[in-house]
């Protein structure tokens, strides 16, 4: 659950963001004291409240299919997706907007030109109208310019600014809605199936060809339910994997709420078994043990800082799993020494660990391959760059020292039902030997 301090920070951040949006989308596109401005301003205020309220309040509602969480989550999280791309589009348009305005100001100043000069009539210029009094009057040394009509240049610029503001708002709005729509179709459609060969030095020709299905970050909750699980099971079973691994963040709620949505996992098919490790979201709600029991009930074995021996064609592989780092706040957490203690070092070991940052520890313990999720591949560009900076491997196959690390984008999503630049995926890894088979 979120703390009061984080709630306050989210509200303050939303206020700042929406003030900028009000400037660009309301002030710059409407005239003062018009009906359009009076109607648009409350809409911006409502959005400023709904965006943070979605993240703060959704966990307080039942996230199951019949619960109330979805009625807040769908509009709220979709709005957050639109806001992200609206801000991005407006930020990109700031420079051309500033350059256009600067050009208009220069053009308006040049068109106005010097103010007209009124030259007073003198006796020399109009002798027929001369009188002794006029002749005696002093002649000014230089003529005073007559001021131009006040506000004429400002009115011209105001009209142009209004046109530019509406053009910028339209382009940003169309871009944000189009990108969000594309991202929703990607997030809510079938995950991609990614096939990745992985060569490990300890894999001998007999073990080569072992296939491991990797699924992570399913995120059952108010936006994804039983139908999502059924789709994943159907796709995984079509891969005919030897092992199925679920690498954390199964659900956003308790087992009592979302257990029914996870029960289609009972139909998972594999040659040597189905395995599960916890992710950080399993610790956001009370009852991580309830989720471990739920997995056992559907035939998916939790690996809680332990390992199992996998025999394939007379060769052996150690499959290990650790609890997520988030468990440390609750007196749990990963214990790789316990999971790998006493193993045969000649065997390759594949580790299930939800967060890629655990790879540093895995490398120190001689792990050959770590399978992770957590990052979602960034889920929504440009957040992909942020997660890349925070993780040794953000998406796909990488390496930390002598340990190879595969990070899946995940089969679901968290927050906005949007994926841009990081499609959902189910991965089939095939182990290969460095020796010819």
N, C-alpha and C positions, 0 to 999 in steps of 0.2 A: 504494500500500500504506500501511497505517496505521503510525505510529511507536510506539515503546515507551511514550513519555509519554502519548500519546492512549489507548493500551490501558489504562494504569494509571488514567487519568481515567475511562474507561468502566467499569472494574471498581468503582472507588470510588463512582461515581454509581449504579451498579446496586445496590450494597450499601445505600446510604442509602435508595433507593426501596423496596427489598424489606424493609428493616427497618420502614418505615412500613406496608407491606402486611401484614407479619406481625402488627403491633400491631392493625390494624383487622380482618383476616380470620382470624387465628388466636387471638391473646390475647383479643380482645373477643368471640369466638364460642365459646370452649371453656373448660372448667374446668381448673385446674392439675393436672398429673400424670395426665391422662386419655389414653386410647388415641388419641382424635381429635387431641389436641394433639401427641402424639408422632409421629403419621403426617403431619400437615399441615406441621410445621416443616421436615422434610427436603424436602418439595415446594417450599417457598418458597426454600430454599437452592439447589435444583437450578435453579429459574427464574432466580435471581440470577446463576448461572453461565452458563446457556444463552443468555440475552438478549445479553450482550456478546460471548460466544463466537461467536455467529452472524455478527456483523459482522466480527469479527477473523479468523475461520478460514475462512469461506466462500470468500474470494478465493484461498485456498491450494489449493482443490480444483478439478478440471476442471468448468467450468460448462456444458459441452455436455449434450445430452440423455442421453447414456450415461455421463456423468461422475458423480462422487460429490458434487458440490456441492449438488445438489437434496435429498439426504437430510438435510442439515443446514439448508438454506435454508428448506424448506417449514415444518417445525415451528418453527424459530427465529424466522423473520420473522413468522409468524402469531402467535406468542406476543407479540412486540413490539407488534403491533397491539392485541391484547387488553389488554396492560399499559397502553398509552396511555389507552384508554378506561376501564379500571378506575381508574386514578389520577384521571382527570377526574371520573368519577362520585363517587368517594369525597371528592374536594375539594369538589364541589358539596354533598354531604350533610353536611359538617363543621358548618356553621352550624345547620341544624335539629337535628342530633344534640346539639350543645352546649346548645341552648335546651331540648330535651326533658329532658336530664339535670338542668339547673338547676331546671326546674319540679318534677321528681321529688324533688330534695333538699329544696326548700321544703315540698312536700306532706308528705314524711316527717317533717320537723321539726315541722310544725303538728299532725300526727296524734299524735305522741308526747306532746305536752302537758307540763305540769309534773309532776315526779316526786312520787309519794305521800309524805305527811308522817306520820310516826309520832309521836303525842302521848303522852308518858309519863303513866302513871296516877299521880295524887297523892292525898294523904290527903283533900284537899277533894273530889276527884272520886269517891273510893271510900272513904267513911268507915268502912265495915264492915271494910275490910282494913287500917285504920291501926294502926300500932304506934308506940311511942315512938321506935324507931330510924328508922322511915319519916318520922315527923313531923319528926325532927331533920335529915333529909337535905335538902340544898339543891335547890331547883327551878330548872331551867335557864331563862335569860331568853328563849330562842327555841328552837323545836324544830329539830333537824338533819334535812334531807331524806334519805330512803333512796335510794341510787343505783338507777337502772333496770337491768334485766338487760343485761349487756354484750353488744355486737355485734348486738342485735336490729334496729336501724335499718340497720346495715351489711349484714346478710343480706338485708333487703328490697331495698336499693339494688343489691346484687350480682345478685339475680335479675332485676331490671329492666334493669340494664346488659347482662346476658347476652342478654336478649330483644331489646334495642335493637341490640346488636352484630350479632346474627344477621339482624335485619331489614335493617340497613344493608348488610351483606355480600351478602344476597340481592338487594336492589335494584341494588347496584353491579355484581354479577356478571351478572345478567340484562341490564342495560343494556350492559355491555361486550361480552358475547357477541352480543347482538342487533345492536349497531352494527357490530361487526367482521364479522358474517355479511352484513349489508347491504353494507358496504364491499367485501367480497370479491366479491360478485355483481356489483357495479359495475365493479371493477377487472378482473375476468376475463371480462366480457362484451364485446360489440362496442362499440368507441368510438362516441360520438355524432358525427354529421356536422353541423358548424356552418357556416352560409353567412353570409358577412360582406361587405357592399358597402363599398368604400373609395374615397372621392373624393380625387383628387390634382390639384393645380392644373395640373401639367404634362401631364396625360393629356388628349389631344385626342379629339374624337369618333371618330376612326378607331381609336385604341388602346382606347377604352372597350369594356368587355365581356370583356377578357382575363381568363382565370380561372387562378388559381394555387392548387394544392393544397398545403397546409402540413402536414407531419408532423414530429414531433419526439419525442425521449425514448422511443424504442421499447424500449430496455433489454433486448435479448436477453441471456439468461443462464440460470442454473439454474431460474428460475421461468417464463420465457417463451422459447419456442423457435421452430422452423420453422413450426408451425401458426399462431403469432401473426403471423409475417411474411406467410404466405399470406392470412390474414384481412385484414390491412392492404392488401395488393395488390388483393385482390378489391374492397374498399370504395373505394379510390382510383380504380381503373379505372372503377367505376360513376359517378364524378363527371365523366368526360370532360373533364379539365382540359387547359388549354393548356400549363401548366408544372407539374411536380411538384418540390417542394423538401423535402429532409430536413434538418432544422436541428439536427443533433448528437445525441449520446448514443444512438448506434445500439445499442451492446452493452457488456456488462460482462465483458470477457474479450478474449483475443487473436483475431486473424483465423484463426489455425490451429485454434483451439478452436470458434469460433462462426461462421466463414465459411459452413459448410453451412446454418446456420439463417438466414443473410441472403440466400442465393442465390435464393429466390423473387422478390426485387426485380428480377430480370432480366425478369420478366413485366410490369413497370410500363408503362403506356401513357399517352402524352401527345403533344400536337401538336408542341411545340417542344423537348422534352427533359426529362430528370430530373437534378436537381442535389443536391449534398451538401456540408455544411460540418461540421467537427469540433465536438464538444462537450467538456466537461471530462473525461468518462469515457473518451474515446478516449486520454487521456494517463495514465490510472491504471495502464495495463498497457503492457508493452513492445511496440513495433511499431505506432505510429500510421501509418507509411508502408505497413505491410502492409494496414491497413484502407483506406487510400486506393487501393491497388492492387486490393483486393477490390471496391471500388465501381466502379472502371473496368471490371473484368471482368464485372460484371453490368449494365453499360450506364448507370450513374449517374455523372455527371461531378462530381468534387470541384472546388470553387472554393477554391483555396488562395491567398488574398490576390490575387484576380484577378476579372475581370468578363467577361461575354459580352454580345453584342448580340442582342436579341430583336426580330424584325421581325413586326409583326402588322397586316394590312390596310394596308400601306404606311407605317405609323408605327413608331417605334422606342422600345424600352425598354432600359435598362442593368440587367442583373442581376449584382450583385456578391456576393462571399462572402469572409469572413475566417476565419482560424483562431481557435480559442477562446482566451480569456485565459489558460487553464491552460497553454497551450503556452509561455508566457514562461519558465516554470521550466526548459524544455528547449531554450532558445535559439530558439524559434519564436514563436508568438503572432500577434496581428492586426497587419496593416499596411494601414491604410485609404488612406494616401497612395499606396501601390503599386497598390492595387485600383482606385482612382478616378482616378489620374493621367492627364491628357490627354484626359479624356472631353468630350463635347459637353454643355455645361451646360444646353442647352435641352431635353434629354431627361430624363424622369423616371428616377430610379434607385431600385431596390429592393435592399436589402442583406440578406443572410443572415448573422446573427450569433447564436450560440447564447444568449448571456447578455443579458438586457434592460439590464443596467447599461452595456453598450457604447453605449447610445443617446446618451449625452452626447457621446461622440466622433463618432458618426454625425451628430448635429445640427451640430457644428462644421464638418463636411465637406459640408453641404448635402444629406444623404440625405433623400429624400422619404418612404420607407417602410422600416422595419426589421422583419424577421420573426425571431422568437426563440422559444425554449422555456425549458428549464432549471428553471423554477420548479415545474412540475407543477400550477400553480395553488394550490400549498400541499399538494395531494394528500389530506391528512387534516385535517379540522377538529379542533382550533383552530390547526393549523400554518399554515393559510391566512392568519391574521393576522400571523404571523412573516414569511412570505415577502413579504407586502404591504409591510411596513416596510423590507425589505431591497432592494426593487426599485422602479424608477420606474413600471413597469407589471407587475402580477402575473399578470393573466389578461385576455384580450380586447384590444380596441383602445383605445389611449391616445395620449398625445402628450408628447413631450419637446421643448420649444421649438417649432421649425417642423417637426420630424420626427414623423410618425405611427409608432407602434410597435404591432405586433400580437404578442401572446404567446399561444401555444397551451398548453393544459394537458398536451399530450403524449398519445401513443397507448399508452403502457405505464405502468410504475410502477417505483419503486426502493424496496428494502427491503420493508416489509410489503405483501402483495398486497391492499391495502385502499385504496379511494378514498371519501372522505366529503366532500361539499360541493365537489368539484372533479372531475367526471367526465372520463374519458379522451375525447379528441376527435381528429377529423381535420377540418381546416378547408378550406373552399373560399372564397377571396377573389375578389371580382370588382371589377376596377378600373373606376371611373366618372369621367367628366369633369365639371367644374363647369359646362360649357356644355351646352345641350340637345343630345341626340344626334339 
